[in-house]
Amino acid sequence: MKIKYTSILLSGALLLSLGSCKKSLEEINQNPNASQNAQPDYLLTGATKATADTYWGTSNNMDASLLFVQHWAKIQYTDPDRYIYTNTGFQELWSVAYTKSIVNYNQLIKIADAQANPNYKGVALVLRSWVFTLLTDAYGDIPYKQAASIDQFLTPEYDKQRDVYFALLDDLKAAQAALTPSGPAIAGDVIYNNNIALWKKFANSLRLRIALRIADREPEKSKEVLADIQAEGSGYISANSETAQLVYLASPNQNPISNLFDTRDDYRISKTIVDRLYTLNDPRLPVYASKPQDTTVHTYVGIPNGLLVGDASNLGFAKTSKPGTYFRAPSAPAVIMSYAEVLFDRAEAAARGFTSEDAADLYKQAVTASLKQYSVADAAVATYLTSAPVQYDATNFRKSIGDQKWIALFGQGLEAFAEWRRLDYPQLQPAVAGVLAGKMPLRFIYPGTEQSLNGASYQGAVASQGPDVLTTKLWFDVN
């Protein structure tokens, strides 16, 4: 009995010791110099900058979508300009969006609910909706319902693109209802400096964008959304000063394009857009392009997209035009949604008969807003608007709006890529030495990590949507 009793005591002591060790480990693993709970303002700032850096950065913008829409071209390392990518080529948008953007906006929504601050929740819903829009515009079917909840869904299922767009419209309507200018204050907002009234306009403007994404497939839903926006009454982005954008600072918080050009010289402006701007006598040309370094060259010189390395470099680094200094400046903004885009969208909605507004007048306002965005003088604006090729053609709104919107979205590669696929204007020619048998990219391919880590869900998306290749047309891309 004595031996048994001693054993029981030793066992109890061991259990107590284990319990104490567990408690000690929990305490040891806490950083005494860091908060164990995220602060909503820091969370908002960090997630916004991480998203903007990726959206405006190399992998998805400069090395992909800007090349696809022929705003930019490559003068060396030309594989991306020829549509040659590995299965890691489009990974950054996916990984940053899910691990840094969406997961943090989800956390901000939880904090907002806990703190009874609907304005943080509304802002987080707007930004999360924007991120999901970038993802589905680029890849097609994506994880939405089960996204960024690794504790519940280790291998999230993919939702169909139609369902994602519809869900985002619901999220933005919820955001609109949550955003209350007279409600609790927020901090950490590097887009609108904590101005909730402007966030309400941005929410509606994103709803308009998505309503037009689905317009060729679901026109009745589009009309329903626009009627609801009108009834809600907060309006849209209504001035260049209200453009949704992140304005960068000096290094190390400089614009990603500026950061790249500090150390590399891979990119030039595309011949396609230079030729178009010359044809139109467009006053944005000296903003979009720089004169070549060789002072004997007196014109702006773009290079054709998709040249072989030798052919591209033979054009001469000093004899070809880089993108304009406006876009290479450290403080250049990452534009998320411009006033000009909103006006083009409203013009299209009117042209489709979704609203009773004047499509021609809104188109004219949109072109004007884009020119004024770059401080073009009033006289030059007036001259440009009277040019015959710029005049609005009511018999082909896709061409008028598509051509001018493509110019206005210069630098916004992902958005320009989505709109070019949807409107089918301008009618671009494939890369000179492209490898897609005379075709152009119509989507991003999924990251290779999805095949290895989320194989069953990935295979389901491919079976539903089509082959995981650049030329598979997405649901919204009808024509």
Residue pairs with C-beta under 8 A, 6 or more apart in sequence:
30 36
37 111
38 107
38 108
38 111
40 108
40 111
40 112
40 115
40 117
40 120
40 186
40 187
40 188
41 186
41 187
41 188
42 188
43 104
43 107
43 108
43 111
43 188
44 108
44 120
44 123
44 124
44 186
44 187
44 188
44 189
45 188
45 189
45 190
46 100
46 104
47 100
47 101
47 104
47 105
47 108
47 127
48 127
48 189
48 190
48 191
48 246
49 190
49 246
49 253
50 96
50 100
50 101
50 104
51 96
51 97
51 100
51 101
51 127
51 130
51 131
52 246
52 334
52 336
53 256
53 334
54 60
54 92
54 93
54 96
54 97
55 61
55 93
55 134
55 334
55 336
55 414
56 255
56 256
56 257
56 334
56 411
57 92
57 256
58 256
58 260
59 89
59 90
59 91
59 92
59 93
60 90
60 92
60 93
60 138
60 413
60 414
60 444
61 256
61 411
61 413
61 414
62 72
62 257
62 260
62 267
62 413
63 80
63 89
64 80
64 85
64 89
64 90
64 413
64 444
65 138
65 413
65 414
65 416
65 417
66 72
66 411
66 413
66 416
67 73
67 74
67 80
67 81
67 270
67 305
68 413
68 417
68 420
68 440
68 441
69 406
69 413
69 416
69 417
69 420
69 428
70 270
70 272
70 273
70 305
70 428
71 269
71 270
71 273
71 410
71 411
71 413
71 416
72 267
72 268
72 269
72 270
72 323
72 413
73 81
73 267
73 268
73 269
73 270
73 271
73 302
73 303
73 304
73 305
73 306
73 307
73 312
74 80
74 81
74 266
74 267
74 268
74 312
75 265
75 266
75 267
75 268
75 303
75 312
75 313
75 315
75 317
75 320
76 265
76 266
76 309
76 312
76 313
77 266
77 309
78 306
78 307
78 308
78 309
78 312
78 433
79 85
80 89
81 305
81 306
81 307
81 431
82 306
82 308
82 431
82 433
82 434
82 435
83 306
83 431
83 434
83 435
83 436
83 440
83 441
83 470
84 435
85 445
85 470
86 448
87 445
87 446
87 447
87 448
87 451
88 447
88 448
89 445
90 138
90 139
90 444
90 445
90 446
90 447
91 447
91 448
91 449
93 134
93 135
93 138
93 414
93 444
94 135
94 139
94 446
94 447
94 450
95 447
95 449
97 131
97 132
97 134
97 135
98 143
98 147
98 148
99 148
101 127
101 128
101 131
102 128
102 131
102 132
102 147
102 148
103 148
105 124
105 125
105 127
105 128
105 131
106 124
106 128
106 148
106 149
108 120
108 121
108 123
108 124
109 120
109 121
109 124
109 125
109 128
111 117
111 120
112 118
112 119
112 120
112 121
112 124
113 121
115 184
116 184
117 183
117 184
117 186
118 178
118 179
118 180
118 183
118 184
119 178
119 179
119 180
119 183
119 184
119 185
119 186
119 196
119 199
120 186
121 175
121 178
122 175
122 176
122 177
122 178
122 179
122 180
122 196
122 199
122 203
123 175
123 179
123 186
123 189
123 196
123 199
125 171
125 172
125 174
125 175
125 178
126 172
126 175
126 179
126 199
126 202
126 203
126 206
128 171
129 168
129 171
129 172
129 175
129 206
130 206
130 336
132 142
132 144
132 147
132 164
132 168
133 165
133 168
133 206
133 209
133 210
133 213
134 414
135 142
136 142
136 144
136 161
136 164
136 165
137 213
137 414
137 417
137 418
137 474
137 476
138 414
138 417
138 418
138 443
138 444
139 443
139 444
139 445
139 446
140 161
140 443
140 461
140 465
140 472
140 474
140 475
141 158
141 159
141 160
141 161
141 164
141 461
141 464
141 465
142 158
142 159
142 161
142 164
142 461
143 153
143 156
143 157
143 158
143 159
143 457
144 159
144 163
144 164
144 167
145 156
145 157
145 159
145 167
146 152
146 153
146 156
146 157
147 153
147 156
149 156
155 453
155 454
155 456
155 457
156 454
156 457
157 457
157 460
158 457
158 458
158 460
158 461
158 464
159 167
160 464
160 465
160 475
161 465
161 474
161 475
161 476
162 214
162 217
162 218
162 475
165 210
165 213
165 214
165 476
166 214
166 221
168 210
169 207
169 210
169 211
169 221
169 225
172 203
172 204
172 206
172 207
172 210
173 207
173 228
175 203
176 200
176 203
176 204
176 207
176 232
176 234
179 196
179 199
179 200
179 203
180 196
181 196
181 197
181 200
183 196
185 194
186 194
186 196
187 194
188 194
189 195
190 246
191 202
191 244
191 245
191 246
191 336
192 198
192 199
192 202
192 244
197 234
198 237
198 242
200 234
201 234
201 235
201 236
201 237
201 238
201 242
202 237
202 244
202 337
203 234
204 229
204 232
204 234
204 235
204 236
205 236
205 237
205 244
205 337
205 342
205 345
206 337
207 225
207 229
208 225
208 226
208 229
208 236
208 342
208 345
208 346
208 349
209 337
209 341
209 345
210 225
211 221
211 222
211 225
211 226
211 349
211 354
212 222
212 345
212 348
212 349
212 422
213 418
213 422
213 476
214 221
214 222
214 476
215 222
215 348
215 352
215 354
216 422
216 476
216 478
216 479
217 475
217 476
217 478
219 352
219 354
222 349
222 352
222 354
223 354
226 349
226 354
226 355
229 236
230 355
236 342
236 346
237 243
237 244
237 337
237 338
237 339
237 342
238 339
238 342
239 339
240 338
240 339
240 340
240 369
240 372
240 373
242 339
243 333
243 335
243 337
243 338
243 339
243 373
244 335
244 336
244 337
244 338
245 333
245 334
245 335
245 336
245 338
246 333
246 334
246 336
247 331
247 333
248 254
248 255
248 258
248 330
248 331
248 332
248 333
248 334
249 330
249 331
250 330
250 331
251 259
251 262
251 330
254 330
254 331
255 327
255 328
255 329
255 330
255 331
255 332
255 333
255 334
256 334
257 323
257 327
257 328
257 332
257 411
258 328
258 329
258 330
258 332
260 267
261 267
261 322
261 328
265 317
267 322
267 323
268 302
268 303
268 320
268 321
268 322
268 323
269 288
269 289
269 300
269 302
269 303
269 321
269 322
269 323
269 324
270 302
270 303
270 304
270 305
271 301
271 302
271 303
271 304
271 305
272 302
272 304
272 305
272 428
272 429
273 288
273 302
273 407
273 410
274 285
274 289
274 300
274 301
274 302
274 321
275 302
276 282
276 403
276 407
276 426
277 284
277 285
277 288
277 289
277 407
278 285
278 300
279 389
280 384
280 387
280 389
280 390
281 384
281 387
282 384
282 407
283 371
283 376
283 377
283 380
283 381
283 384
284 370
284 371
284 374
284 376
284 407
284 410
285 300
286 300
286 324
287 324
287 326
287 374
288 323
288 324
288 326
288 327
288 410
289 300
289 302
289 321
289 322
289 323
289 324
290 300
290 321
290 322
290 323
290 324
290 325
291 297
291 298
291 299
291 300
291 321
292 300
292 301
292 316
292 318
292 319
292 320
292 321
293 317
293 318
294 316
294 318
294 319
297 319
300 321
301 315
301 319
301 320
301 321
302 320
302 321
303 312
303 315
303 320
304 432
305 431
305 432
306 430
306 431
306 432
306 433
306 434
307 315
307 432
307 433
308 433
311 432
311 433
322 328
323 411
326 332
326 374
327 411
335 411
335 412
338 369
338 370
338 373
338 408
338 412
339 369
339 373
340 366
340 367
340 369
340 370
340 373
340 408
341 366
341 405
341 408
341 409
341 415
343 362
343 363
343 365
343 366
343 369
344 362
344 363
344 366
344 401
344 404
344 405
344 408
346 355
346 357
346 362
346 366
347 357
347 359
347 360
347 362
347 363
347 365
347 366
347 392
347 397
347 401
348 359
348 397
348 401
349 355
349 357
350 356
350 357
350 358
350 359
350 362
351 359
351 394
351 397
351 401
352 397
359 392
359 394
359 397
360 392
360 394
363 392
363 400
363 401
363 404
364 385
364 392
366 401
366 404
366 405
366 408
367 384
367 385
367 390
367 404
367 408
368 381
368 385
370 404
370 407
370 408
371 380
371 381
371 384
372 381
373 408
376 384
384 390
390 404
391 400
392 400
393 399
393 400
398 423
398 424
398 425
399 425
401 423
401 425
402 419
402 420
402 423
402 424
402 425
402 426
403 425
403 426
405 419
405 423
406 416
406 419
406 420
406 425
406 426
409 415
409 416
409 419
410 416
420 426
420 428
421 442
421 474
421 476
421 477
422 476
422 477
424 479
428 440
430 436
430 438
430 439
430 440
431 440
434 440
436 470
436 471
439 471
440 471
441 470
441 471
442 470
442 471
442 472
442 473
442 474
442 477
443 470
443 472
443 473
443 474
444 470
445 468
445 469
445 470
446 458
446 461
446 468
450 457
450 458
451 458
458 468
462 468
465 472
465 474
465 475
466 472
466 473
